[in-house]
Amino acid sequence: MKKIILLFGLLMFITTAAINGKIPSGKEPGIAPVNNIVHLTDDTFKKQVFNYQANKEWKYEGTMPAIIDFYADWCAPCRQLSPVLEEIAKEYSGKIIVYKVDTEKERTLAQNLGISSLPTLLFIPAKGKPQLATGALPKNMLVKAINEVILIK
């Protein structure tokens, strides 16, 4: 019953947004698009993930485990990883959040976090320290990391 109500609410949102011409494209910072991926800016990162200016020690601002994909449009491995992350976002919807940060647009954020290789993935458990991985990981490795690092199965 909850799924039906949630589905109905989502359908109403999409219908209303379509009528108003405001369907999320997935590029709006901090807004979850239809594919369940949230694009972050420096400001939304500090609010939703980690305020690196206010905190010296890691303090996750969210409540749900997350993956952050630091990418650039020109990066071929990033483009290969993107559809895999879309699948992950759909399969783990309601269990994890998949964020993306365009390092070309958010250079300050990437520099402050020391992102020097693309793609870089940050696996964030709801509690505990995050872990980094670089490169276009295959789906089976992503699932393993999700289960062992952020969902702790």
N, C-alpha and C positions, 0 to 999 in steps of 0.2 A: 504494500500500500504506500509506504514511504517513497519507493522508487517511482510510482505512478505520479504522486504529488510533485516530486522533484522534477520528473520529466515534463509534467504539465507546466510547472513554473518556468523551466528552461525554454520550453516552446513559446510561452507567452512573452518571455524576454526577447527571444529572437524575432518573433513577429512584431513586437513593438519597436525593436531596434531597426528592423527592416523598413517599417513604415516611416520612421523618423530618419532613415538613411544613415544610421549609426551602428552598423554591424562591426564588431571589433575585427580588425585585420590581423591581429596578433603582434603588431608592431607598437601598439600603444603601451607605454610603460606602466607596469603594475596592473594591467587589466588581463584577466584570463580569457583568451580567445576560445573558439570552438574546439581547437585541438588540445586544449588543456595546458598550453605552455604560456608562461607569463614572462614578458620582456621587461627587464629592469634597467633603470637609469641609476646614476650615482645616488640620487636622492631616494628613489624607491628601494634601492639596495640597503641603504642605511636604516630605513624604516622597517623593512620586511625581513632583512637577513641579519646584517651586522653593522652597527654604527662604529666603524673603525676610528672615527675622529673622537668620539666620546669615551671609548673603551680601549684599554691596552690589552686586556685579556679577552679571548673569544667569548662572546655572549650572543647566542642565537636569538633573534627577535621573534622567530616564528614558533609555531607549536607542532607543525607537521614536518616529518622528514622531507628533505629536499635534495635535488640535484641542480647544480648551476652549470650551464654550458657557456664557457667563454669562447666566443667565436668571432670570425670575420667573414664577410660575404665572399672575399677573394680566395679564401682558404679551401682548397679542394677536400682535404680530410674533414673539415667542418661541414661541408656540403654533404659528404657521405654519411656523416653521423646524424645529421638533422632528421631524416625520416625515421631512423631507428629511435631517436628520442621522442618523436611524435607517437610511435607505437608504444613506447614505455609509458608515456604520459597517459595514453588511453587505457592501457592495461592496468596501471596502478592508480587510476583516478580515485580520489578519496583517501588514498593511503600515503602518497607522496606528492610533492609539488615539483614540477620541472620548470626551472627558470632559464632564461637565456640572456646573456649580456653581449651586445655587439661592441667589441673592443675598439672598433674604429670610431664609433660614436661616443663611447664611454672610456676614453683614454685615461682620464684622471683616475677613475675607479680601477682600471686594469693596472695602472702604474702603482697605485697605493696598495694593491693586493699582491704585487710582484708577479703578475701574469706575463710570462715572456715566451711561452710556447702555445701554439694553437693546434687543435682544440685542447682546452684544459677543462676538466670536469671536477667540480667540488661536490663531494658526497657529504651531506649534512644530516646526522641523526637528530632526532628531536632533542636528545640530551647527550652531551659528550662533545668531543672534538671532531671537526670535519677532517676528511681525507681527500687529497688531490690525486688525480690521475691525468696523464697527458696522452694525446693521440686519439684516433678514431677507434675506440674499443668496439669489438663485435657485440652483438646483442646478448649472447650468452655470458660474456664477461660483465656486461652492465647488470644483468639480472643477478649474477653472483654477488657483485658489489652491493646491489640494493639489498639483497637478503642478508648479507654478512656484515655490512657496514652501517646501513641506515635503518633497516627493519629488524636487524639482529635476530635472524631465524636459526 
